[in-house]
Amino acid sequence: MRRIQLVLAATAALVLAVGCSSGDGGSSDNPKIALLLPESKTTRYEAFDKPLFEAKVKQLCAKCQVLYFNADQDAAKQQGQFESALTQGADVIVFDAVNADAVAPQVNKAKQKKIPVIAYDRLISGIDYNYYVSFDNVKVGKVQGEALLSELVKRGTVGKGQIVVLNGAPTDPSAGDYKKGAHQALDGKVSIGREFDTPDWSPDKAQQQMEQAIIALGKDQIVGVYSANDGMAGGAIAALKRAGYTTLPPLTGQDGELAAVQRILTGEQTMTIYLNYRAQAEKSAELAVALAKGDKPAAPVTTNNGKADIPSFLLEAIAVDKANIADTIIKDGLYTAADICTPDVAAACQAAGIK
């Protein structure tokens, strides 16, 4: 009787173990996928990346649970969130780092636990992990620089003054790539009067930097502004207006923020880079679900991060100006014409043929 009881107990334990093993996911019937985003000042993360990612995960894996965290540009807070994701039993971690240098211990811990990590949007350097999903960031910076140079040529102001360069956060490897690409387009062709790396991608700090540049160079000497993203472009524009500019110099951006699209139509901003957030979020969700199921999808390219060649999906970025807003941002459903053409922008929309 004792032997029968032991056999029955062992059989029950085996059945329980099988019941808790891979079903829809790699480690359980209800896989947990953690999404860690860096901040909310840039509107894309809460407005697009998060909901698009969550919707794609739900479409592909009804039983999957998304654990969502936003670090509010605080590296220490994000470290705690990463630890929390591990504690909550995340099967896969999709991670957009606030400070890429600060996260190595957490990524290492995930690796030790055999939990796959996907670097989302920003490359994490000096450590091995599973995938990287982003855009060709050097090319993005180069396209921005070329757009600025083209507008300077169009206005006949090349060589008649200096430009101000507002790069992104020095802790963000993507910012370094944008900077590299911008210099490829601009070096030797324009005079750079002032250049700043902007902590936290902060629009407020970009405004302060632009004000410093105007004081240092003189209002009449600034013929163009390279801004690495739209939020900082808004800060730069505020500084230019405050200094009394009636006609703003050419000014770049990135992220396709709604306010930036409206500024492009009204002539305050020259261009933005449209990043297909849907493609990025959905590709990352597909990878996360596949990894949760125990699959290892092949990537088309690799990116060397100083430690390893990371399997990578690098998506195309598109330069958007007044001429192609309808054929890009509106066509892809990022915003509708009604979203863009608020009463104060209605005349500019009509002039651009946007209805």
Long-range contacts (C-beta under 8 A, 24 or more apart in sequence): 22-293, 22-294, 23-63, 24-61, 24-62, 24-63, 24-64, 24-292, 24-293, 25-61, 25-63, 25-64, 25-91, 25-292, 25-293, 26-91, 26-92, 26-291, 26-292, 26-293, 26-294, 27-89, 27-91, 27-292, 28-89, 28-91, 29-63, 30-63, 30-64, 30-65, 31-61, 31-63, 31-64, 31-65, 31-91, 31-92, 31-289, 31-292, 31-293, 32-64, 32-65, 32-66, 32-67, 32-88, 32-89, 32-90, 32-91, 32-92, 33-57, 33-64, 33-65, 33-66, 33-67, 33-90, 33-91, 33-92, 33-93, 33-94, 33-285, 33-288, 33-289, 33-292, 34-66, 34-67, 34-68, 34-69, 34-85, 34-88, 34-90, 34-92, 34-93, 34-94, 34-95, 35-66, 35-67, 35-68, 35-69, 35-94, 35-120, 36-69, 36-70, 36-71, 36-78, 36-81, 36-82, 36-85, 36-93, 36-94, 36-95, 36-96, 37-68, 37-69, 37-70, 37-71, 37-96, 37-120, 38-70, 38-71, 38-73, 38-78, 38-96, 38-97, 38-98, 38-122, 39-70, 39-71, 39-72, 39-73, 39-98, 39-200, 39-201, 40-70, 40-72, 41-73, 41-200, 41-201, 41-202, 41-203, 41-231, 42-201, 42-229, 42-231, 42-255, 42-257, 43-255, 43-257, 43-258, 44-255, 44-256, 44-257, 44-275, 44-277, 45-70, 45-96, 46-70, 48-277, 48-278, 48-281, 48-334, 49-96, 49-120, 49-121, 49-277, 49-280, 49-281, 52-277, 52-278, 52-281, 52-282, 52-285, 53-94, 53-281, 53-282, 53-284, 53-285, 54-285, 56-281, 56-282, 56-285, 56-286, 57-285, 57-288, 57-289, 60-285, 60-286, 60-289, 61-289, 61-292, 61-293, 64-289, 64-292, 71-98, 73-98, 73-200, 73-201, 74-98, 75-99, 75-102, 75-103, 75-171, 76-102, 78-102, 78-103, 79-103, 79-105, 79-106, 82-106, 82-110, 86-110, 86-113, 86-115, 90-115, 91-115, 91-116, 91-291, 91-292, 92-116, 92-117, 92-118, 92-288, 92-291, 92-292, 93-117, 93-118, 94-118, 94-120, 94-284, 94-285, 94-288, 95-119, 95-120, 95-124, 96-120, 96-121, 96-122, 97-122, 97-124, 97-172, 98-171, 99-171, 99-172, 100-124, 100-125, 100-171, 100-172, 100-173, 101-125, 101-126, 101-171, 102-171, 116-291, 118-284, 118-287, 118-288, 118-291, 119-310, 120-280, 120-284, 121-174, 121-280, 122-172, 122-173, 122-174, 123-173, 123-174, 123-177, 123-303, 123-305, 123-310, 124-173, 124-305, 125-173, 125-305, 125-306, 125-307, 126-305, 126-306, 126-307, 127-305, 127-307, 127-308, 128-307, 128-308, 128-310, 129-310, 130-291, 130-310, 130-311, 131-287, 131-299, 131-310, 131-311, 131-312, 131-313, 132-303, 132-305, 132-310, 132-311, 132-312, 132-313, 133-280, 133-283, 133-284, 133-287, 133-312, 133-313, 133-315, 134-174, 134-280, 134-312, 134-313, 134-314, 134-315, 135-275, 135-280, 135-314, 135-315, 135-316, 135-317, 136-314, 136-315, 136-316, 136-317, 137-174, 137-177, 137-178, 137-181, 138-177, 138-178, 138-180, 138-181, 138-184, 139-181, 139-317, 140-177, 140-178, 140-181, 140-254, 140-273, 140-275, 140-317, 141-177, 141-178, 141-179, 141-180, 141-181, 141-182, 141-183, 141-184, 141-185, 141-228, 142-181, 142-182, 142-184, 142-185, 143-181, 143-185, 143-273, 143-317, 143-319, 144-178, 144-181, 144-182, 144-185, 144-226, 144-228, 144-252, 144-253, 144-254, 144-271, 144-273, 144-319, 145-181, 145-182, 145-183, 145-184, 145-185, 145-186, 145-226, 145-252, 146-185, 147-252, 147-270, 147-271, 147-319, 147-321, 148-185, 148-186, 148-224, 148-225, 148-226, 148-250, 148-251, 148-252, 148-270, 149-185, 149-186, 149-189, 149-190, 151-224, 151-250, 151-270, 151-271, 152-190, 152-223, 152-224, 152-250, 155-223, 155-250, 157-223, 157-224, 157-249, 158-189, 158-190, 158-223, 159-190, 159-191, 160-223, 161-191, 161-193, 161-220, 161-221, 161-222, 161-223, 161-224, 162-190, 162-191, 162-192, 162-193, 162-194, 162-217, 162-221, 162-222, 162-223, 163-190, 163-191, 163-192, 163-193, 163-222, 163-223, 163-224, 163-225, 163-226, 164-192, 164-193, 164-194, 164-195, 164-196, 164-209, 164-210, 164-213, 164-217, 164-222, 164-224, 164-225, 164-226, 164-236, 165-192, 165-194, 165-195, 165-196, 165-225, 165-226, 166-196, 166-198, 166-206, 166-209, 166-210, 166-225, 166-226, 166-227, 166-228, 166-232, 166-236, 167-195, 167-196, 167-197, 167-198, 167-228, 168-197, 168-198, 168-201, 168-228, 168-229, 168-232, 169-197, 169-198, 169-199, 169-200, 169-201, 170-197, 170-199, 172-201, 175-201, 175-228, 178-228, 178-254, 179-228, 182-226, 182-228, 186-226, 190-224, 193-217, 193-221, 193-222, 198-228, 198-232, 201-228, 201-229, 201-231, 201-232, 202-231, 202-232, 202-235, 203-231, 203-232, 203-234, 203-235, 204-235, 205-235, 206-231, 206-232, 206-233, 206-235, 206-236, 207-235, 207-236, 207-238, 207-239, 208-235, 208-239, 210-235, 210-236, 210-239, 210-240, 211-239, 211-242, 211-243, 214-239, 214-240, 214-243, 219-243, 219-244, 219-245, 222-249, 223-249, 223-250, 224-249, 224-250, 224-251, 225-249, 225-250, 225-251, 225-252, 226-252, 227-251, 227-252, 227-253, 227-254, 228-252, 228-254, 229-253, 229-254, 229-255, 230-254, 230-255, 230-256, 230-257, 230-259, 230-260, 230-269, 230-272, 231-255, 231-257, 233-260, 233-263, 233-269, 233-272, 234-259, 234-260, 234-263, 237-263, 237-268, 237-269, 256-320, 256-329, 256-334, 258-335, 258-339, 258-340, 261-320, 261-325, 261-329, 261-335, 261-340, 262-340, 262-342, 262-345, 262-348, 264-320, 264-321, 264-322, 264-325, 265-322, 265-325, 265-340, 265-345, 265-348, 265-349, 265-352, 265-354, 266-345, 266-348, 267-348, 270-321, 271-319, 271-320, 271-321, 272-319, 272-320, 273-317, 273-318, 273-319, 273-320, 274-317, 274-318, 274-319, 274-320, 274-328, 274-329, 274-334, 275-315, 275-317, 276-315, 276-316, 276-317, 276-318, 276-332, 277-334, 278-332, 279-315, 280-315, 283-313, 283-315, 287-313, 322-352, 323-352, 325-352, 325-354, 326-352, 326-353, 326-354, 330-354
